[in-house]
Amino acid sequence: MVEAGISHDAEELRRQKRIKYLKYGVAFVVFQTIVIVIFSLTIMKVKGPKFRVRSATLEDLTVGSSSNPSFSTTFKVQLGVKNTNFGQYKYDNATVTFAYRGTTVGEAIVSKSKANMLSTKKINFNTNLNLASTSISEWNSDISSGILPLTATSSRLNGKVTLMFIMKKKKATQMNCTMDLVIASKNIQNIKCK
């Protein structure tokens, strides 16, 4: 009888240990599931990069008159490719077009490169903006106001975001910026990008 009581106690002790280990296992699985869900909703979520004009300056600006609608300048531009992902963004070549009232006045090529995770890749270049005589009806009002409105648009900036050195997701973006060329001070103001 004493042996039956001891074996019954030992059996009960083993059953309680199994239940305890099962509870630990279930808690571990639930914890891992929560970690994986949070990880996939935050870090593994791939967002499109932002492609913007960061700053611009002018050199050797020459502007025609109301009877001779033209301008010419060397345009120093800094573009930015802002990557907000937890992986680097490798992108291909793209073309940036500068326009005055819809008329192309200059172009620049953005070379293939990469933006590191959570950083902004800065791209500097010079380009010439030229507008030969034109029939744009707003020219006289723009000259009298002293401000020439410019736009900067780009072809699609295609690329891939690499997460954890394993996953690659394709993402693309385009630039659409407006700015004002101020004739009197010979500078660029009011850079706004969408």
C-alpha positions in Angstrom: 0.0 0.0 0.0 2.8 2.4 0.8 4.4 1.7 -2.5 1.1 2.3 -4.3 0.9 5.7 -2.6 4.5 6.6 -3.5 4.0 5.6 -7.1 0.7 7.6 -7.2 2.5 10.7 -5.8 5.4 10.2 -8.3 2.9 9.9 -11.2 1.1 13.0 -10.0 4.4 14.9 -9.8 5.3 13.9 -13.4 1.8 14.9 -14.6 2.2 18.4 -13.0 5.7 18.8 -14.6 4.3 17.9 -18.0 1.5 20.5 -17.6 4.1 23.1 -16.5 6.3 22.3 -19.5 3.2 22.5 -21.8 2.3 25.9 -20.3 5.9 27.1 -20.9 5.8 25.8 -24.5 2.4 27.5 -25.3 3.7 30.8 -23.7 6.8 30.6 -25.9 4.9 30.0 -29.1 2.5 32.9 -28.3 5.4 35.2 -27.5 7.2 34.2 -30.8 4.0 34.8 -32.8 3.6 38.2 -31.3 7.3 39.1 -32.1 7.0 37.9 -35.7 3.7 39.8 -36.3 5.2 43.0 -34.9 8.4 42.5 -36.9 6.5 41.9 -40.1 4.3 44.9 -39.6 7.1 47.4 -38.8 10.5 46.4 -40.1 9.5 44.2 -43.0 7.0 46.7 -44.4 8.5 48.2 -47.5 7.8 51.8 -48.3 8.5 53.7 -51.5 11.5 56.1 -51.4 11.1 59.9 -51.8 12.9 61.6 -54.7 13.1 65.3 -54.2 15.0 68.5 -55.1 16.9 69.4 -51.9 18.5 72.7 -53.0 19.5 74.6 -56.1 21.7 77.6 -57.0 22.3 79.6 -60.1 25.4 80.8 -61.9 25.7 83.2 -64.8 22.0 84.0 -65.2 21.1 86.0 -68.3 17.5 86.8 -68.9 16.1 88.3 -72.1 13.5 91.1 -72.3 9.8 91.1 -73.1 10.6 91.4 -76.8 13.3 88.7 -76.6 11.9 85.9 -74.4 14.9 83.8 -73.4 17.1 82.9 -70.4 20.2 80.9 -69.8 21.9 79.8 -66.6 24.1 77.1 -65.1 22.0 75.3 -62.5 23.6 73.6 -59.5 21.2 71.1 -58.0 21.2 68.7 -55.1 18.7 65.9 -55.3 17.9 63.5 -52.6 16.7 59.9 -52.6 15.3 59.3 -49.1 15.0 55.7 -48.1 12.9 55.1 -45.0 13.2 51.3 -45.1 15.3 48.9 -43.0 17.2 47.8 -46.0 19.2 49.5 -48.8 17.5 50.8 -52.0 19.3 50.2 -55.2 18.0 52.2 -58.1 18.6 52.4 -61.9 19.3 55.4 -64.1 16.7 58.1 -64.4 16.3 61.4 -66.2 15.3 64.6 -64.5 13.7 67.2 -66.7 13.5 70.9 -65.9 10.7 73.0 -67.5 9.4 76.5 -67.7 5.7 76.6 -68.2 5.7 73.2 -69.8 8.7 73.9 -72.1 11.7 71.8 -71.4 14.7 74.0 -70.6 17.2 71.4 -69.3 17.8 67.7 -68.5 20.1 65.7 -66.2 20.8 62.0 -65.8 20.7 60.5 -62.4 23.2 57.6 -62.4 22.5 54.1 -61.0 23.4 54.0 -57.3 22.0 53.0 -53.9 20.6 54.7 -50.8 21.5 53.0 -47.5 18.8 52.0 -45.0 17.1 54.9 -43.1 19.2 57.5 -44.9 19.2 60.0 -47.8 21.4 59.6 -50.8 22.5 63.1 -51.9 23.1 63.6 -55.7 24.9 66.8 -56.9 25.2 67.9 -60.5 25.3 70.9 -62.7 23.2 71.4 -65.8 22.5 74.2 -68.2 19.1 75.6 -68.4 18.3 77.4 -71.7 15.2 78.8 -73.1 15.6 80.2 -76.7 13.0 82.6 -78.0 9.5 81.3 -77.1 5.9 82.2 -77.6 4.8 81.5 -74.0 2.1 84.1 -73.3 3.0 84.4 -69.6 6.6 85.5 -70.3 5.8 89.3 -70.0 4.0 88.9 -66.7 6.7 86.6 -65.3 9.4 89.1 -66.3 7.5 92.0 -64.7 7.0 90.0 -61.5 10.7 89.0 -61.5 9.9 85.3 -60.9 10.2 82.5 -63.5 8.3 79.3 -62.3 10.2 76.1 -62.9 9.2 72.5 -62.5 11.4 69.4 -62.0 10.0 66.1 -63.0 11.6 62.7 -63.5 11.2 59.5 -65.3 10.4 56.6 -62.9 13.2 55.9 -60.5 13.0 52.1 -60.4 14.8 50.0 -57.8 14.7 47.3 -55.3 14.7 47.4 -51.5 16.8 44.5 -50.0 15.6 43.4 -46.5 17.7 41.2 -44.3 20.0 40.4 -47.3 17.3 37.9 -48.4 14.1 39.6 -49.5 14.0 42.0 -52.5 11.0 44.1 -53.2 10.6 46.3 -56.2 9.7 50.0 -55.5 9.6 53.0 -57.8 9.1 56.7 -57.3 8.9 59.9 -59.4 9.9 63.5 -58.8 7.4 66.3 -59.1 8.8 69.6 -57.8 8.1 73.2 -58.4 10.4 76.2 -57.7 10.7 79.9 -58.4 13.7 81.4 -60.2 14.0 84.9 -58.7 15.6 87.2 -61.3 16.6 90.1 -59.1 18.5 88.0 -56.5 19.5 85.3 -59.0 18.5 82.4 -56.8 15.9 79.7 -56.4 13.2 79.9 -53.8 10.0 78.1 -52.8 11.1 74.5 -53.6 8.0 72.4 -53.1 7.8 68.7 -53.9 4.9 66.3 -53.9 
